[in-house]
Amino acid sequence: MRIAVLSGGSGWHVQDVLRAARELDLRAEALDFRALHDRALDGFDAVLVRTMPAGSLEQVVFRMDLLHEAAARGVQVLNPPRAVEVCVDKYLTTARLVRAGIPTPETAVCQKSDDAMAAFAQIGGDAVLKPLFGAEGRGMCRITDAETAWRTFRVLEQTGQVIYLQRFVRHPGWDLRAFVLGGRVLASMKRTANNDWRTNVAQGGTAERVTLTREEEQLALAAAEAVGCPVAGVDLLPGPGGERFVIEVNAVPGWKALAPTCGVDVAKEVVRFLVREG
């Protein structure tokens, strides 16, 4: 089997996948999304999407077109193109979760600052502002006063950006990351914040292995299924009453912290799954 690993470069995760493929006696090749042309995926039996680098609207649409065409020819694409499209867009992800009845913090998405101010008040005047496209906690900020909200929303409106707000959930300083693969939780960890409300390891949080409860596991699996992801990183945040909220479903989840924390060769498991499904 010949595998294409699509990314925006040759970073740690790409190298880990190539290593895993070699150890499984498989042929894998790293391809940069930014250099793809209409015949670039010819001859590959499977495609693993690692990242979608920034680009113009035309460039990103073309890259997604290539994934859709490969899937239509019978090439195994992981994650499926539609799942990547859904998960890269926080609004679509939230809409899918809500439609599936999965608990997620109250959310408002606006284009006008006046609408965002009304939503900010309705949410309770304590909200997390997130970029519509983003990961690892980058670009997120907590807003707790109306003056800051007004100034921020006006800037976003004037620069043509979408205003995505979620009610801030008062949590105990940690969350759970479940790595879902093929309808099961492969590994899970507890991430504890480091003097910050954000728990992402990329933002300085610490990680420890944890076993999910049956309810947490079922919630993670339901979230991955709702967005159509065979492989997903699902983040569960504990609420003040002990409830769990799904705050993110990542279609290109990392495992740099998860693998050593949980003692699992995640890259090898992902490649094995890709081969079995292909």
C-alpha positions as CSV (number, residue, x, y, z in Angstrom):
1,M,0.0,0.0,0.0
2,R,1.2,3.5,-0.9
3,I,0.2,6.2,1.5
4,A,0.3,10.0,1.0
5,V,0.7,12.0,4.2
6,L,-0.6,15.5,3.6
7,S,0.5,18.4,5.7
8,G,2.0,21.9,5.6
9,G,5.6,20.7,6.0
10,S,7.6,17.9,7.5
11,G,7.0,18.4,11.2
12,W,7.0,16.0,14.2
13,H,3.7,14.3,13.4
14,V,4.6,13.7,9.8
15,Q,7.9,12.2,10.7
16,D,6.2,10.0,13.3
17,V,3.7,8.7,10.7
18,L,6.6,8.0,8.3
19,R,8.4,6.2,11.0
20,A,5.4,4.1,11.9
21,A,4.8,3.2,8.2
22,R,8.4,2.1,7.8
23,E,8.2,-0.2,10.9
24,L,5.0,-1.7,9.4
25,D,6.8,-2.3,6.0
26,L,4.5,0.2,4.2
27,R,5.4,2.9,1.7
28,A,4.5,6.4,3.0
29,E,5.4,9.8,1.4
30,A,5.0,13.3,2.8
31,L,3.3,15.7,0.5
32,D,2.9,19.5,1.1
33,F,-0.7,20.6,0.5
34,R,0.7,23.9,-0.9
35,A,2.5,22.1,-3.7
36,L,-0.3,19.8,-4.9
37,H,-1.5,19.7,-8.4
38,D,-4.4,17.9,-10.1
39,R,-2.4,14.6,-10.6
40,A,-0.5,14.7,-7.3
41,L,-2.5,11.9,-5.6
42,D,-2.4,9.6,-8.6
43,G,-0.9,6.2,-7.6
44,F,-1.7,6.4,-3.9
45,D,-3.9,3.9,-2.2
46,A,-4.6,5.9,0.9
47,V,-4.3,9.5,2.1
48,L,-3.8,10.7,5.7
49,V,-4.6,14.3,6.3
50,R,-2.4,15.8,9.0
51,T,-2.9,19.5,8.7
52,M,-4.5,22.0,6.3
53,P,-2.1,25.0,6.0
54,A,-3.4,28.5,5.5
55,G,-4.1,29.7,2.0
56,S,-6.4,31.8,-0.1
57,L,-10.1,30.7,-0.5
58,E,-9.2,29.3,-3.9
59,Q,-6.3,27.3,-2.7
60,V,-8.1,25.8,0.2
61,V,-11.1,24.9,-1.9
62,F,-8.8,23.3,-4.5
63,R,-7.1,21.2,-1.8
64,M,-10.4,20.0,-0.6
65,D,-11.5,19.3,-4.2
66,L,-8.5,17.0,-4.5
67,L,-9.5,15.1,-1.4
68,H,-13.1,14.7,-2.6
69,E,-11.9,13.5,-6.0
70,A,-9.5,11.0,-4.4
71,A,-12.3,9.6,-2.2
72,A,-14.6,9.4,-5.2
73,R,-12.0,7.2,-7.0
74,G,-12.0,4.8,-4.1
75,V,-8.9,6.0,-2.3
76,Q,-9.1,5.8,1.5
77,V,-9.0,9.3,2.8
78,L,-8.6,9.8,6.6
79,N,-10.3,11.8,7.8
80,P,-13.0,11.9,5.1
81,P,-13.0,15.2,3.2
82,R,-16.4,16.3,4.6
83,A,-15.3,15.6,8.2
84,V,-12.3,17.8,7.7
85,E,-14.5,20.5,6.3
86,V,-16.8,20.3,9.3
87,C,-14.2,20.2,12.0
88,V,-12.0,23.0,10.6
89,D,-15.1,25.3,11.0
90,K,-16.1,25.8,14.6
91,Y,-19.6,26.9,13.7
92,L,-20.3,23.7,11.7
93,T,-18.8,21.6,14.4
94,T,-21.0,23.2,17.0
95,A,-24.1,22.9,14.8
96,R,-23.5,19.2,14.3
97,L,-23.0,18.6,18.0
98,V,-26.2,20.6,19.0
99,R,-28.2,18.7,16.4
100,A,-27.0,15.4,17.8
101,G,-28.0,16.5,21.3
102,I,-24.5,16.6,22.6
103,P,-23.9,19.0,25.5
104,T,-21.8,22.0,24.4
105,P,-21.5,25.5,25.9
106,E,-24.1,28.0,24.8
107,T,-22.8,29.5,21.6
108,A,-23.5,32.6,19.4
109,V,-22.0,33.3,16.0
110,C,-22.4,36.7,14.4
111,Q,-21.1,39.0,11.7
112,K,-22.3,42.3,13.2
113,S,-20.9,43.8,16.5
114,D,-24.4,44.9,17.6
115,D,-25.6,41.3,17.4
116,A,-22.5,40.1,19.2
117,M,-23.1,42.5,22.0
118,A,-26.7,41.3,22.4
119,A,-25.4,37.7,22.4
120,F,-22.7,38.5,24.9
121,A,-25.3,39.9,27.3
122,Q,-27.5,36.8,26.8
123,I,-24.6,34.4,27.5
124,G,-24.1,36.1,30.8
125,G,-21.3,38.7,30.1
126,D,-18.5,36.1,30.5
127,A,-17.6,34.5,27.2
128,V,-14.7,32.9,25.3
129,L,-14.0,34.4,21.9
130,K,-12.6,32.0,19.5
131,P,-11.4,32.2,15.9
132,L,-13.7,30.3,13.6
133,F,-10.6,28.5,12.3
134,G,-8.0,27.6,14.8
135,A,-6.6,25.0,17.2
136,E,-4.4,24.4,20.3
137,G,-6.0,27.4,22.0
138,R,-4.4,29.9,19.7
139,G,-6.3,33.2,19.2
140,M,-8.8,32.5,22.1
141,C,-9.5,35.1,24.7
142,R,-11.9,35.4,27.6
143,I,-14.0,38.6,27.7
144,T,-15.7,39.6,30.9
145,D,-16.7,43.3,30.5
146,A,-18.9,45.1,28.0
147,E,-16.3,47.8,27.1
148,T,-13.7,45.2,26.0
149,A,-16.4,43.3,24.2
150,W,-17.6,46.3,22.2
151,R,-14.1,47.3,21.1
152,T,-13.1,43.7,20.2
153,F,-16.3,43.0,18.3
154,R,-16.1,46.3,16.3
155,V,-12.5,45.4,15.2
156,L,-13.6,41.9,14.1
157,E,-16.6,43.3,12.2
158,Q,-14.5,46.0,10.5
159,T,-11.9,43.5,9.4
160,G,-14.5,41.1,7.9
161,Q,-14.2,38.4,10.5
162,V,-16.9,36.2,12.1
163,I,-17.5,36.6,15.8
164,Y,-17.7,33.2,17.6
165,L,-18.6,33.3,21.2
166,Q,-19.1,30.6,23.8
167,R,-20.3,30.9,27.4
168,F,-17.4,30.6,29.7
169,V,-17.7,27.4,31.7
170,R,-16.3,27.6,35.2
171,H,-14.2,24.5,35.4
172,P,-11.8,23.1,38.0
173,G,-8.7,23.9,35.9
174,W,-8.6,20.7,33.9
175,D,-10.2,19.0,30.9
176,L,-10.1,15.6,29.2
177,R,-8.8,14.8,25.7
178,A,-10.0,11.5,24.2
179,F,-8.3,10.2,21.1
180,V,-11.0,8.4,19.1
181,L,-10.0,5.9,16.4
182,G,-12.4,3.7,14.5
183,G,-15.3,3.8,17.0
184,R,-13.2,3.4,20.2
185,V,-11.2,5.5,22.5
186,L,-7.6,4.6,21.8
187,A,-6.2,6.8,24.6
188,S,-7.2,9.6,26.9
189,M,-5.5,12.1,29.1
190,K,-6.3,14.8,31.7
191,R,-4.8,18.2,30.9
192,T,-4.3,20.6,33.8
193,A,-3.9,24.3,33.2
194,N,-0.7,26.2,34.2
195,N,-2.0,29.4,35.7
196,D,-4.4,29.9,32.8
197,W,-8.0,29.0,32.1
198,R,-6.8,27.3,28.9
199,T,-5.8,23.7,29.5
200,N,-4.1,23.0,26.2
201,V,-0.6,21.4,26.5
202,A,0.5,23.7,23.7
203,Q,-0.4,26.6,26.0
204,G,1.6,25.2,28.9
205,G,-0.8,22.7,30.5
206,T,0.4,19.4,31.9
207,A,-0.9,16.0,31.0
208,E,-1.5,12.7,32.8
209,R,-3.0,9.4,31.7
210,V,-6.6,8.9,32.7
211,T,-9.3,6.3,32.2
212,L,-12.6,7.8,31.1
213,T,-15.8,6.8,32.8
214,R,-18.3,4.9,30.6
215,E,-20.4,8.1,30.2
216,E,-17.4,10.2,29.2
217,E,-16.3,7.5,26.7
218,Q,-19.8,7.3,25.1
219,L,-19.9,11.1,24.9
220,A,-16.5,11.3,23.1
221,L,-17.6,8.6,20.6
222,A,-20.9,10.3,20.0
223,A,-19.2,13.6,19.3
224,A,-16.8,12.0,16.8
225,E,-19.7,10.3,15.1
226,A,-21.7,13.5,14.9
227,V,-19.0,15.2,12.8
228,G,-18.2,12.0,10.8
229,C,-14.7,11.5,12.0
230,P,-13.2,8.0,12.3
231,V,-10.2,9.6,14.0
232,A,-10.7,12.6,16.3
233,G,-9.5,14.4,19.3
234,V,-12.5,15.2,21.5
235,D,-12.1,17.6,24.4
236,L,-14.5,17.2,27.4
237,L,-14.7,20.0,29.9
238,P,-16.2,19.5,33.4
239,G,-18.9,22.0,34.4
240,P,-19.5,23.3,37.9
241,G,-22.2,20.7,38.5
242,G,-20.0,17.8,37.4
243,E,-21.5,17.7,33.9
244,R,-19.3,17.3,30.8
245,F,-19.3,19.6,27.8
246,V,-17.8,18.8,24.4
247,I,-15.8,21.9,23.5
248,E,-13.9,20.7,20.5
249,V,-13.7,17.9,18.0
250,N,-10.4,18.0,16.1
251,A,-10.2,16.1,12.8
252,V,-6.4,16.3,12.7
253,P,-5.6,15.6,16.3
254,G,-2.1,15.7,17.6
255,W,-0.5,13.1,19.9
256,K,2.9,14.5,20.8
257,A,1.9,14.7,24.4
258,L,-0.7,12.0,24.4
259,A,1.5,9.1,23.1
260,P,4.2,9.3,25.8
261,T,1.6,10.1,28.5
262,C,-0.5,7.1,27.7
263,G,2.2,4.8,26.5
264,V,0.5,4.2,23.1
265,D,2.2,4.3,19.7
266,V,-0.6,6.4,18.2
267,A,1.0,6.9,14.8
268,K,1.3,3.1,14.3
269,E,-2.3,2.6,15.4
270,V,-3.5,5.3,13.0
271,V,-1.5,3.7,10.1
272,R,-2.8,0.3,10.9
273,F,-6.4,1.6,10.9
274,L,-5.8,3.3,7.6
275,V,-4.6,0.0,6.1
276,R,-7.5,-2.0,7.5
277,E,-10.1,0.4,6.2
278,G,-8.4,0.7,2.8
